[in-house]
Amino acid sequence: MRNKYKRSAFFDMSDDLFYQISLIGFLIIFSSMVFFLTKYREKRDSNVSQISKTEQIKF
């Protein structure tokens, strides 16, 4: 009896290779998320400091 759920040779890779690719992808996504969060925080802090400066000038 033939296996009717046989995968194609294109997608046939070892588990170790799949885990390495998954780990590298996760690290890239995580590092980009941390990078954009730090940039967002810096931008937000600069906006808050500008608001406080304009409040001081008004008084």
Secondary structure, DSSP 8 states (H G I E B T S, - for coil): ---TT---STT---HHHHHHHHHHHHHHHHHHHHHHHHHHHHHHHHHHHHHHHHHHHH-
